[in-house]
Structure formats: C-alpha cells, structure tokens
C-alpha cells in the first residue's frame, strides 16, 4: 500500500510540476515522506532525516540515513521524475568512522543519550560486553545501535571501537556472564585484591581461563581480571541450560525487587518500567524492544476485554491513555503479571515493586488499574521483534 501511494505521488508530480519549482519541491517532499514512513517509521530504530530544498533555482537533497534501501528508493524516484538534484545525503556509517564501524561496551553500564552531549536525556543503557554498531561521530560522542536496534549517542569513554574482524572475534569468543545484581572484577584470584571495575547483572566478558573459584576474563579493551565462579557462568552453558518459563520470569523479576527507578535505565544501577521488562526477558534469553510503546507492538494480544482473565505469569501489562476519535492510544507504562491469587504485577515506578489489581489488597494500584490498556504474551510466541538468543546460538 505504501509503495502504491509513492507511485501515485510520483505520477501527480509529473503531471503538475513541469515548470513550477515550488510545486515540484512540495511533491518531492511528499514522496520523501512516503519513503520515510515505509523504511524508517520509528526514529528510535532507524535514521532518515533526508529533506529537499531549493536555492537559486537548484534543488538540493540533504540529510542522512542508515537505510541504503530507502536511499536507493528515493534515487529511483528521482530518476523516474527526471529531476536533477545536488545530492548531499550521507549513508551511515560512512568514512568519518574509518574502518572501525563496530564497538563493544567497556564499562559496567554505559549511558546512551538522545543527543551527542552529556546534558542530553538518557535514552537507554548498555551493559559491559554488549556488541554495538557504530553509525556516526560528533565530537567525543558516537551514534550507536544496540542489539534491540535502539539508536542514540554514547561518549567515547563508554565503548571500545573495533573493525569487522575484531568485532567478529569478540562475538564468537568464549565468554562469561555475570549473574548477580552487583559485583566486581578483581585484579587477582582473590576478592581482597584491587578492583579492575564493577560489574552488574547481565555483564559479559571474554573467557581466558579458570580455576576452582575464579574465571580469568578479558575486557574488549584488553584489560584482564577475575570474576568469582559463584557469581557467574560460562555464557554458552547458560544459553544451553535456558528453559524459559513463567516461573523463571517471576524469579528474575523478583530478584530485581527494590531496584531504583531511573528514566532511561536498563540496569541494576537504575531502571525504568520498560528497561525492567527488557532486563527480565534478557536474563531469560530474549532481546525485546526497548520502550513500552514498542513492546506493545510485539507478542500476542491477550485480555482484550480488560478483565484480567486469561492472563498468565510473565505477560506484559500496558498502561496509558486510551484511543479516541481524535487521538491514538498512548502507552506510557508497562509491568509483568505474576498471576497469583492476589492479582499482583511487578513494575518499575519509583522503584521496582509489586502492586495489585485487587482493591482488597494493601498494595492495590488504583491509578494503573484505571489506565490499563491490555496485555501481550511473549513466552512461546514467534515474533520478529522478539529475538530468542538460544535460537541465535544454534
């Protein structure tokens, strides 16, 4: 349907814009918006900031995109229209990065911001060892894309940049996964030795060796250290043993009970509502979309009558403003249903805690009950937006 709209726009431009530059620009912008809607509808996961302008009778296209497919579609449209333009579009990543178009998070938690400056809003976080695509550079900040496809900016101190060979080597090497909420990497096989750095739940480092009590590990920037075996596991073994279930969703979720709330947070140092659900599913072997407004578009719809009947432990509950004739539904909060006889769910609001949809319970959450929009089931559901790490491992 979107392709049909673009073709109709092209036909209209050919018909009405023969010698009228302003009409031509207007029509080209319409085609451009159609391409953006088709290939980059969500600016959090795709870049498409291309625009048309006119100066001294000449038409310019400027901006940037990380979608070569979208760019080629635009160029093909211009060829059909036989329009000459001065092309200043950047296809990301480009030469500003040299050959180091990949990176790995080098700190326990990296703060990824909406703009290339420290004062910008925290968009999300990355964990130690997380593989990243690098798309652009501005000053001391790099625009990166996380495994859940979220695109934003991180300062240079948070990542270690790599070329394709180094990146592939990191991704295929044997690794160790940290399984406790908080801990340390030590300089020696002794918990009383100096600390190389802290490490949080979900952090990953390269395996070097082991003894009875410690794993020797290596950072992406080649630092080395030691992690207690009692606080970690070989990553491949963890994946092989994974048997995601409703009960394990609850176990991991309750392990985070009390975590402090942090807008944009996805770690034990601070977590927001969708960062919490994302982290719970990550530790059960799934990479899911970052934000609540994205998570609601994945999985299987359940509880369409909004009665809390038929829900299962592990289902995601969504909250916000219902759609009207003039406005679309707006999702602003998410939690995880626990399915016990208290109608409890667990969510990050103020901190991670349990609330209830039962007015008879002391932790009754009237506000969220009144703005409940519906639920989605992820477990046992095949969805392009839900990445099963175990399937990737195979």
C-alpha positions as CSV (number, residue, x, y, z in Angstrom):
1,X,0.0,0.0,0.0
2,X,2.8,2.4,0.9
3,X,4.5,1.7,-2.5
4,X,1.3,2.4,-4.3
5,X,1.0,5.8,-2.5
6,X,4.5,6.7,-3.6
7,X,3.8,5.7,-7.2
8,X,0.7,7.8,-7.2
9,X,2.6,10.8,-5.8
10,X,5.2,10.4,-8.5
11,X,2.5,10.4,-11.2
12,X,1.0,13.5,-9.7
13,X,4.3,15.3,-9.6
14,X,5.0,14.5,-13.3
15,X,1.5,15.9,-14.2
16,X,1.5,19.2,-12.3
17,X,5.1,20.3,-11.8
18,X,6.6,20.8,-15.3
19,X,8.0,24.3,-14.7
20,X,6.9,25.0,-11.2
21,X,9.8,24.6,-8.8
22,X,7.8,25.1,-5.6
23,X,5.2,22.6,-6.6
24,X,8.0,20.2,-7.6
25,X,9.7,20.6,-4.2
26,X,6.3,20.0,-2.4
27,X,5.7,16.9,-4.4
28,X,9.2,15.6,-3.8
29,X,8.8,16.1,-0.1
30,X,5.6,14.0,-0.3
31,X,7.4,11.2,-2.0
32,X,10.2,11.5,0.6
33,X,7.7,11.3,3.5
34,X,6.2,8.1,1.9
35,X,9.6,6.5,1.8
36,X,10.4,7.5,5.3
37,X,7.1,6.1,6.5
38,X,7.9,2.8,4.8
39,X,11.5,2.3,5.8
40,X,12.0,4.4,8.9
41,X,8.7,4.8,10.7
42,X,10.4,4.8,14.2
43,X,13.2,7.3,14.6
44,X,14.4,5.3,17.7
45,X,15.4,2.3,15.5
46,X,16.1,3.9,12.1
47,X,17.6,7.1,10.7
48,X,16.0,9.0,7.9
49,X,16.4,12.8,8.0
50,X,16.6,13.5,4.3
51,X,14.9,16.6,3.0
52,X,14.6,18.7,-0.2
53,X,15.4,22.4,-0.5
54,X,15.7,24.9,-3.3
55,X,18.3,27.6,-3.8
56,X,18.9,29.8,-6.9
57,X,16.7,27.5,-8.9
58,X,18.7,24.4,-7.9
59,X,17.2,21.5,-5.9
60,X,19.3,20.1,-3.1
61,X,18.7,16.8,-1.1
62,X,20.5,16.8,2.2
63,X,20.5,14.8,5.4
64,X,21.4,11.3,6.4
65,X,20.0,7.7,6.7
66,X,21.2,4.3,7.8
67,X,19.0,2.6,5.3
68,X,20.7,2.2,1.9
69,X,17.5,0.6,0.6
70,X,15.4,3.7,1.5
71,X,18.0,5.9,-0.1
72,X,18.0,3.9,-3.4
73,X,14.2,4.0,-3.4
74,X,14.5,7.8,-3.3
75,X,17.1,8.0,-6.0
76,X,15.0,5.7,-8.2
77,X,12.0,8.0,-7.7
78,X,14.1,11.0,-8.8
79,X,15.2,9.1,-12.0
80,X,11.6,8.3,-12.8
81,X,10.8,12.0,-12.5
82,X,13.9,13.0,-14.4
83,X,14.7,15.5,-11.7
84,X,18.3,16.8,-11.4
85,X,19.4,17.4,-7.8
86,X,22.6,18.3,-6.0
87,X,23.0,15.3,-3.7
88,X,24.4,15.9,-0.2
89,X,23.0,12.8,1.5
90,X,25.1,10.8,3.9
91,X,24.6,7.0,4.1
92,X,25.6,5.9,7.6
93,X,28.0,4.6,8.6
94,X,30.4,6.5,6.3
95,X,34.1,7.4,6.1
96,X,34.0,9.6,9.2
97,X,34.4,6.3,11.2
98,X,37.3,4.8,9.1
99,X,37.1,1.0,9.3
100,X,36.0,0.9,13.0
101,X,32.3,0.7,12.4
102,X,31.6,-1.6,15.4
103,X,32.1,-1.3,19.2
104,X,31.7,-3.1,22.5
105,X,30.7,-1.6,25.8
106,X,33.7,-1.3,28.1
107,X,32.1,-0.1,31.3
108,X,29.7,-1.9,33.7
109,X,26.9,0.3,32.4
110,X,27.1,2.8,29.6
111,X,24.7,5.8,29.4
112,X,23.3,6.2,25.9
113,X,21.8,9.7,25.3
114,X,19.3,11.3,22.9
115,X,21.8,13.8,21.7
116,X,25.7,14.0,21.5
117,X,26.1,15.8,24.8
118,X,26.3,14.8,28.5
119,X,23.4,17.0,29.4
120,X,21.0,15.3,27.0
121,X,18.2,13.0,28.1
122,X,19.2,9.4,28.9
123,X,17.6,7.3,26.2
124,X,18.8,3.8,27.3
125,X,21.8,2.0,28.7
126,X,24.1,-0.7,27.6
127,X,25.9,-3.4,29.7
128,X,29.5,-4.4,29.8
129,X,30.4,-6.5,26.8
130,X,27.4,-5.5,24.7
131,X,28.1,-5.6,21.0
132,X,27.2,-2.3,19.1
133,X,27.1,-1.0,15.6
134,X,28.7,2.5,15.2
135,X,26.9,4.8,12.8
136,X,28.3,8.3,13.2
137,X,30.6,10.5,15.2
138,X,30.2,14.0,16.5
139,X,32.9,15.5,18.8
140,X,33.5,13.0,21.6
141,X,30.2,11.1,21.0
142,X,29.4,8.2,18.8
143,X,26.0,7.3,17.4
144,X,25.5,3.6,18.1
145,X,22.8,0.9,17.6
146,X,22.2,-1.6,20.4
147,X,21.1,-5.2,19.8
148,X,17.5,-4.2,20.2
149,X,18.1,-1.7,17.3
150,X,17.8,1.4,19.5
151,X,19.9,4.2,18.1
152,X,21.4,7.0,20.1
153,X,24.6,8.6,21.4
154,X,27.3,7.5,23.8
155,X,30.5,9.2,24.8
156,X,33.8,7.7,23.6
157,X,34.8,6.6,27.1
158,X,32.0,4.1,27.3
159,X,32.9,2.0,24.3
160,X,35.9,0.3,22.6
161,X,35.7,0.6,18.8
162,X,36.6,-2.3,16.6
163,X,36.9,-3.2,12.9
164,X,34.9,-6.0,11.5
165,X,37.5,-8.7,12.2
166,X,37.9,-7.7,15.8
167,X,34.2,-7.4,16.3
168,X,33.5,-10.9,14.9
169,X,36.3,-12.3,17.1
170,X,34.6,-10.8,20.2
171,X,31.2,-12.1,19.2
172,X,32.4,-15.7,18.6
173,X,34.8,-16.0,21.5
174,X,34.0,-17.9,24.7
175,X,32.5,-15.6,27.3
176,X,31.5,-15.4,30.9
177,X,28.1,-14.0,32.0
178,X,27.7,-12.2,35.4
179,X,24.5,-13.4,37.1
180,X,24.4,-11.4,40.3
181,X,22.8,-7.9,40.7
182,X,26.2,-6.3,41.6
183,X,29.8,-7.3,41.9
184,X,33.4,-6.7,41.0
185,X,36.1,-7.9,38.6
186,X,39.3,-8.3,40.6
187,X,42.9,-7.8,39.6
188,X,43.9,-11.2,41.1
189,X,42.3,-14.5,42.1
190,X,41.5,-13.0,45.4
191,X,38.4,-11.0,46.4
192,X,40.7,-8.9,48.6
193,X,42.8,-7.8,45.7
194,X,42.4,-4.5,43.8
195,X,39.3,-4.0,41.8
196,X,39.5,-3.6,38.0
197,X,35.9,-2.4,37.8
198,X,32.4,-3.1,39.0
199,X,30.1,-5.3,37.0
200,X,26.3,-5.7,37.0
201,X,23.7,-8.3,36.1
202,X,24.0,-9.3,32.5
203,X,27.6,-8.1,32.0
204,X,29.7,-10.2,29.7
205,X,33.5,-10.6,29.4
206,X,35.7,-12.8,27.3
207,X,36.8,-16.1,28.9
208,X,40.6,-16.7,29.3
209,X,41.0,-19.5,31.9
210,X,39.6,-20.8,35.2
211,X,40.5,-22.5,38.5
212,X,38.3,-23.8,41.3
213,X,37.0,-20.4,42.4
214,X,37.6,-17.8,39.6
215,X,37.2,-17.2,35.9
216,X,40.0,-15.2,34.3
217,X,38.4,-12.7,31.9
218,X,39.3,-10.1,29.3
219,X,37.6,-6.8,28.5
220,X,37.1,-5.6,25.0
221,X,39.9,-3.0,25.6
222,X,42.2,-5.9,26.6
223,X,42.2,-5.3,30.3
224,X,42.1,-8.6,32.3
225,X,40.7,-9.6,35.6
226,X,39.0,-12.3,37.6
227,X,35.3,-13.0,38.4
228,X,34.0,-15.3,41.1
229,X,32.6,-18.5,39.7
230,X,29.8,-18.4,42.3
231,X,28.6,-15.1,40.7
232,X,28.9,-16.0,37.0
233,X,28.6,-18.8,34.4
234,X,30.1,-19.6,31.0
235,X,27.7,-17.9,28.5
236,X,27.3,-20.8,26.2
237,X,26.4,-23.1,29.2
238,X,23.9,-20.6,30.4
239,X,22.2,-20.5,26.9
240,X,22.2,-24.3,26.6
241,X,20.6,-24.7,30.1
242,X,18.0,-22.0,29.5
243,X,14.4,-23.2,29.7
244,X,12.4,-20.0,29.7
245,X,9.2,-20.4,31.8
246,X,6.6,-18.4,33.6
247,X,8.2,-19.3,36.9
248,X,11.7,-18.1,35.7
249,X,10.2,-14.8,34.5
250,X,8.9,-14.3,38.1
251,X,12.1,-15.4,39.7
252,X,14.2,-13.0,37.7
253,X,11.7,-10.2,38.1
254,X,11.6,-10.6,41.9
255,X,15.4,-10.7,42.0
256,X,15.2,-7.0,40.9
257,X,12.7,-6.0,43.5
258,X,13.8,-2.7,45.0
259,X,16.0,-1.6,42.1
260,X,15.9,2.2,42.0
261,X,13.9,3.9,39.2
262,X,15.9,5.8,36.6
263,X,14.4,7.2,33.4
264,X,16.3,5.5,30.5
265,X,17.8,2.9,32.8
266,X,18.1,-0.7,31.9
267,X,20.5,-1.9,34.6
268,X,20.7,-2.7,38.3
269,X,22.1,0.8,38.8
270,X,18.7,2.3,37.9
271,X,15.9,1.1,35.7
272,X,12.7,2.4,34.1
273,X,9.5,0.5,33.5
274,X,10.4,-0.9,30.0
275,X,14.0,-1.2,31.0
276,X,12.9,-3.5,33.8
277,X,10.7,-5.7,31.5
278,X,13.5,-5.8,28.9
279,X,16.1,-6.9,31.5
280,X,13.8,-9.6,32.9
281,X,13.4,-11.1,29.5
282,X,17.1,-10.6,28.6
283,X,18.0,-12.8,31.6
284,X,15.6,-15.4,30.3
285,X,17.3,-15.4,26.9
286,X,15.2,-12.8,24.9
287,X,16.1,-9.4,23.4
288,X,12.9,-7.5,23.2
289,X,12.1,-3.9,22.1
290,X,13.4,-1.1,24.3
291,X,10.4,1.2,25.1
292,X,6.9,0.3,26.3
293,X,5.4,1.9,23.2
294,X,7.5,-0.5,21.1
295,X,7.0,-3.5,23.4
296,X,3.2,-3.2,23.0
297,X,3.6,-3.9,19.3
298,X,5.3,-7.3,19.9
299,X,3.9,-10.6,21.1
300,X,0.3,-12.0,21.2
301,X,-2.6,-9.9,22.4
302,X,-4.4,-11.2,25.5
303,X,-7.1,-9.9,27.8
304,X,-8.8,-7.9,25.1
305,X,-11.8,-7.3,27.4
306,X,-9.6,-5.8,30.1
307,X,-10.9,-8.1,32.8
308,X,-7.5,-9.6,33.8
309,X,-8.9,-13.0,33.0
310,X,-6.9,-15.5,31.0
311,X,-3.6,-13.7,31.8
312,X,-0.6,-15.9,32.6
313,X,2.5,-15.2,34.7
314,X,5.0,-13.3,32.5
315,X,2.5,-11.5,30.4
316,X,3.2,-7.8,29.9
317,X,0.6,-5.3,31.1
318,X,0.4,-1.9,29.3
319,X,-0.9,1.3,30.7
320,X,-1.6,4.8,29.4
321,X,-4.3,6.8,27.6
322,X,-7.0,5.0,25.5
323,X,-7.6,6.0,21.9
324,X,-10.3,8.5,21.0
325,X,-11.7,9.7,17.7
326,X,-9.1,12.4,17.6
327,X,-6.1,10.7,19.3
328,X,-4.2,7.4,19.1
329,X,-3.7,5.2,22.1
330,X,-0.7,6.3,24.1
331,X,1.3,3.7,26.1
332,X,3.4,5.2,28.9
333,X,3.9,2.3,31.4
334,X,4.5,-1.5,31.4
335,X,4.6,-4.2,34.1
336,X,4.8,-8.0,34.4
337,X,1.8,-10.1,35.5
338,X,2.6,-12.6,38.2
339,X,-0.7,-14.5,38.1
340,X,-1.1,-15.2,41.8
341,X,-4.4,-15.1,43.8
342,X,-3.6,-11.5,44.7
343,X,-3.8,-10.2,41.1
344,X,-0.3,-8.9,41.5
345,X,2.1,-7.5,38.9
346,X,5.6,-6.2,39.3
347,X,6.8,-3.0,37.7
348,X,9.3,-0.1,38.0
349,X,7.7,3.0,39.3
350,X,9.6,4.9,42.0
351,X,11.4,1.6,42.3
352,X,10.8,-2.0,41.3
353,X,7.9,-3.3,43.4
354,X,4.8,-5.4,43.4
355,X,1.3,-3.9,43.0
356,X,-2.2,-5.4,42.8
357,X,-5.3,-5.0,40.7
358,X,-7.4,-6.3,43.6
359,X,-8.9,-3.5,45.6
360,X,-8.9,-5.7,48.7
361,X,-5.1,-5.9,48.7
362,X,-2.9,-3.5,50.7
363,X,-0.8,-2.8,47.5
364,X,-3.8,-2.1,45.3
365,X,-2.8,0.2,42.4
366,X,-6.0,2.1,41.5
367,X,-4.3,4.6,39.2
368,X,-2.8,1.9,36.9
369,X,-6.0,-0.2,37.0
370,X,-7.8,2.9,35.7
371,X,-5.4,3.3,32.8
372,X,-4.9,-0.3,31.9
373,X,-4.9,-0.8,28.1
374,X,-4.3,-4.5,27.6
375,X,-1.6,-7.2,27.7
376,X,0.8,-9.0,25.4
377,X,2.2,-12.6,25.8
378,X,5.8,-13.1,24.7
379,X,6.6,-16.6,26.0
380,X,6.0,-19.3,23.4
381,X,5.3,-16.6,20.7
382,X,7.3,-16.3,17.5
383,X,7.7,-12.6,16.6
384,X,10.3,-10.7,14.6
385,X,10.5,-8.2,17.4
386,X,11.4,-10.9,20.0
387,X,14.9,-12.2,19.5
388,X,15.5,-15.6,21.0
389,X,19.2,-15.8,22.0
390,X,19.0,-19.6,22.2
391,X,17.9,-19.7,18.6
392,X,20.7,-17.4,17.6
393,X,23.2,-19.6,19.4
394,X,22.1,-22.6,17.2
